[in-house]
Structure formats: C-alpha cells, structure tokens
Amino acid sequence: MPRILDLGRDELAVLRGAELTAAVAAGEGRTMVAEVFADRAALAFAADGPGVHNLELMAAFGADILILNMIDRVWDGETFRLPGIGAFAGLAELAAFAGRPIGVNLEPGDVPELRRATPENAKRLIDSGAALLSLTANPSTDGSFAGLARVTGELRASLGPGAALWSGKMHHAGHRERITTERLTALVEAGADGVIMPLPGTLPGVTRELATEAVAAVQDAGAVVMGAIGTSQEGAHVDVVPQLALTAKEVGVDAHHIGDCFLPGMGDPELLYAYSVAIRGRRHTWTRMALGGRHARQ
C-alpha cells in the first residue's frame, strides 16, 4: 500500500476502508486529519459568490483526511446538504468534489438518531462512500469506553473486515474515566482498526509515558493510532504547535487530528498548517496544499 502522503487528489478521493488505514500506517506518523462541523460554511464564505465549506478550507491548509461532525444536521438518511456548496447524493460524490477521503463521526448513547452508532447508520454511510467511521463522543454526551467498545463490536460484526472503524475519545465527553492502555486495546479487541486518544498536553493526566505505552500496545495489537486535539486547543496560539506536534511524533501516533472548535465549526487553519510543517516538513505540506481546490461537479 502506498503512503497516504504520496497520493494525489483523485487517489485520495477513492481511498477508504482497510486501504485507508494501511495508507496511514505506511505514512509513518505524517497524516493530518481535520474534523469540521458538517453544517458550517467557512469564514471564507461569501453570500454573493461561490460558497466555501469548512472542509474545503482545511483541505487547502494541508489536511489529508476530513471528518464530518454533527452529520445529523446535514443528512436526512440519503442526501447530504452542506451549506455553501449544496446537496450531494453521497459521500463518494463529496470526496470527489473535495479531493479527500471523507470520514464521519458516529456516537454511542443518547444522541440524535442519524449520528448514533447503529449498524443501520453505519451501513448507509459506508455505502454512500464514507472513507472511515470515527466512533467517538461529543462533549457532555456521557460517552464511555465501555459504550465505545460495545458499538465497535456491533459495527464490526455488521460491516465485516473491510470498513475502517477508528474508535476512542478525544476528551472525557461528560464521562470522566482515565485513559489507560487496557481501555484502548479493548477497542482493538472489539474490532477497531484505528484507536483515537488525546495527545499529551491536551487532557489532564495523559502524559508522554502513558501515551507511549498505549500507542505501542495498540499498534502491536494491529491498529493505527490517531492522536487528537479535541479540547479547543485547536484554537490556541500557533506557538503551542511544536510542543504538541513533536511530542505526538515522539510517542508514535500514526495520524494527527485537529478538532473543530475555533472558528465556527473548524480548527485554526494556520495551526493545522504549522502542525503539518512540524511533522512532515514544507515539501509534503505544500504538495498537499497544492492538491486542494474543488473538482467541477458532473
């Protein structure tokens, strides 16, 4: 499998499932992931001109993979209606438009039906072209590791081995429990081929030592690790980037996640850019940026 950072926009647009996870693993810690609110147009949106969505702006600043949060606000079970750029029949069409694989957040627990991690929702999203399903929990939803392990197992049994299921928490999500190696490897045992964990420096108690041990255990179990910034530090000053980014490389994460809380519904694009330069240099960052820009819709 080629490294994700060597793929062009057309190859990225069709990258999904187990092949996506393998391409991330091959990238050796140089994959940038941006999460955005599905229902927010970007700061660059102009009412009297072509609309720009948050996902497009983050792709333009270097993201390899885009993840939609709050999917229930734009998806009626069939069509995806994104502000500024219109309606899409499926996520495959949106991926071709943006030139990036598109993932979706799903959650256990008492959340709106269309973003609940059920086998039915998961199958519909995968069939529509979702590159990966990010099984996680938004703030104050009382998401637990036990709940995540349960839905991970249910979705893996329903979807089979080909789907990319990345599971874990970026913060406590209203259910305070320690991040431990055992809780993270339990997600792999349940069927996750990717595990999400907070980066050291983003959640109290997640130290370099803990993260290094957990990342090694998860990778030894056969999964990749996405280190997340999901505590609004995606809107911090750019000078925090070297600490977060280089620590993430040191502990061994495969992918680096920038959360969606700064500008309306996305992280700071300049922080994403600075982070990308820190972990993979200007050559790969500028290449990914140059591959931005939408494709004309058929």
N, C-alpha and C positions, 0 to 999 in steps of 0.2 A: 504494500500500500504506500503511495507517495505521501510525503509530508504535506500537511494542510497548507503550510506557508508557501509551497511551490505550486499550488493550484490556481488557475485563472478563474475569472468570474463565472464562465459557463460551467466549468467543472465544479465550482463551489455550489452553484445553484442546484445541482442534482445530487450533491453529497448528502447522504442521510444514513441513519441506522448504524449497523455494525461497521460499515465502511467509514463513517464519520468518526466514530470512536477510535478506530485503528489509525486514521489520518492524524488525529490529535495526539495519540501516543507517539507516532513517528516524528512529530514536531519537536519533541524534547523540551517541553516547557515554554513554547513560543506561540501559543494560541491565545488570541484575545477574543473574549466573549462580552457582548454588550446586551444588557437587559433593558427593555423600554416598556412603558405603558402602551398597550395596543391602541388606546383611544385618544392619544395626544399627538397633535401636529407639532412640529418643531418650532423653535424660536425663529427659524428662518422662514416660516410660513408667511405668505403674502396673499391677502384676500383678493387682490386684483391681478394675481399672476399664478403661475403653476405652484401647486401645493407641495410642501416638503414634509415628509413624516420623520419622526424621531429616529426610526430605524435607518433611514437613508443618511441622516447626518452622522450617526455613529459609524456606519459603514465607511463614510467618507473620511473619518478620522482614524481608521485603521482596524475596525472590528472584522474578525474572520467569521464569527457566528453571531446571529441575532436571536434573542429570546423575547417573545411577547408575554408580558404580564397582563393580568386582568382581561383575558381573552373573551370572557363573557360579555364584555361591553361592546365588542365589535362583531361577534359571531353569533348567528342565530341557529347554529347547528349545520348550516350548509354554506352560506355566503359570508365572506369577511369584508366588512365595510370600514375602511381606515380613513380617518379624517385627512383631507388634503390630497389624497391620491386615489380615492374611490373604492369601488367594490371589486373583489377578486373571488373567482369561483372556487379557489382552493389555495392552499399554502404553496403548492408547487408553482402556481402562477405568480404568487408574490415573490417567491425565491428567485424566479427568472427575472422578474422586474428589478429586484434589488441586487442581484448577483451574489447572494449569500445564502447559506442554509438557514432556515427559519425553525427555531425551536419554540416550544410553548410551555409555560408554567401550568401545572395541574397540582391540586392540593387535596389532602385528606380532610375530613372533618366537615363542619357546618359552614360551607361556603356556597355561593351561588352555583346552581346545578351545572351550568355549562363550563365552569372551571374546576369542577370536582373530579378527582382522580378515579373515575369509574372505567371499567373495561369498555363500555359503550362509547364514552367520550374519547378515550384513547384510540380506539379503532378508527373512529371517524376522522380524528386529526391525522393519524398516520396515513390513512387512505387519501386524505386531501394533500399530503406531501410534507407533513411535519418531519423535520430532519431529526429531532430528538424531543423527548418529553422530559422536562425538568420537574421532578416530583419534589416539591418543597412547600413552604408555608409562609404566607404574608404576615406582617405584624398583627398581633392581637387575635390571631385565629386559633390559638391554643394547639398548634401543631406539635406533635411529639415524635420522637424517633420510633416508638412502637407503632404509631399510626403510619409513619412513612414506610417502615418495613412491611407492614401488612399490605398497603396498597401496591408497593413494589412487587410483592409476590403475586398479588392478584393480576396485575397488569402483565407481568412476565408470563404467567400461565396462559393468559388470554391471547397475547400478541406473538408469543414464540420467541426464538432466539435472535431474530434479525433486527428488532427495534432497538433504538438507543434509549435506554432508561437511565437517567442520571438523577440520583436521589440524595437528599440531605437538607440541612438547614444552613442559612446564611447568618442567622441570629436566633434568639430564643423563640420568636414567633408567639409570645404570650405563654409559653410553656417552659419554664426555667428548668433546665437539666444540663448536666455537664456534657461537654463534648469529650467523648472517650474513644479510644481505639476500638473497643468492643462494640460500641453502638454504631460506629461507621462500618466495620467489617460485617456486622449483621445485615447491613443493607446489601452488601455484595452477596452474602449467602441467600438473601431473599430474591436476588435476580438482577440487581443493578450492575450495569457495566461501566457506570461512572458514579462517583460519590462527590457530593458538594460539602465543603466545610469552610468556616470563616478563616480568613487569613490571620496569622499572628499580628496583633496590633489593631484588630477591628472588634473583637469581642473579648470582654474581660475573662482572663483565665486561659485563653488559647495562646500558649507560649510556643517558642520555637521548638523546644524539646518535645512537647506534646504533639505538635503538628508534624515534626519529622518522623516520630514513631508511627503516628497514624497513617501518614501518606505511604510510608514503606509497607505497612501491613496491608493497606488497601491495594496497592499495586502488586504486591506479592500474591494477593488473592485473585488477581486478574482484571482489575478495573483501573480506570484512569481517575484522577482527582482534579476537580475544579476548585481552586481557591477563590473565595468570594469576598468582595467588598460590598456588603449589603447593609451597612449601618450608617448611611448618609455621608460617610467619608468619601464617597464618590463625588461629593461637592466640596471637599477640603481644598486647601491651597495646594498648588501643584508641587510645592517643595516637600510634601509628605511622600511623594511617589517613590523616590529612591529607597526609603525605608521599607515600604510595603512591597514594592516590586522585587527588590533584590532578596529580601527575606523569603518571599514566595519561591523564588528560584532556588534558594538555599535549601528550603525544606522539601523541594522536589515536586511541586504541583505540575500537572500537565497543561492545564488551561487556567487562564486568569480572567475572572469575572468582574465587570464594572456594573454596579447596580443602577437603579432607575430614579434615585431621589436627589435631584439638584434642580436643574431647570425643569419645567413641567414635564414630568414623566420620563426623564432620562438623566444619566450622569453627566458630568462635565466633559464635553468632547476634548478639551485641552488636557484634562487629566488622563483620559484614555490615550491620547497621543503621546504624552510624556511617559506613561507607563509602558506603552508599546516600544518606544525608543529604548527604555531602560532594559527590557528583557530580550529584545531581538535586534536592536540597532536601527539606524536610519534606513539602511538598504531594504530590509524586509518591510519596515513600516511604510516607507514611501511607495514601494511596489504595491502593497495592499491599498493604499490611498489612491494610487493612480488607476486601480481597477474598480474604483467606485463609479457612480453615475448609473442612472436607470437605463434599462432597455426599453425601446418603444413597445407598447402593448399591441398584440395582434388584433 
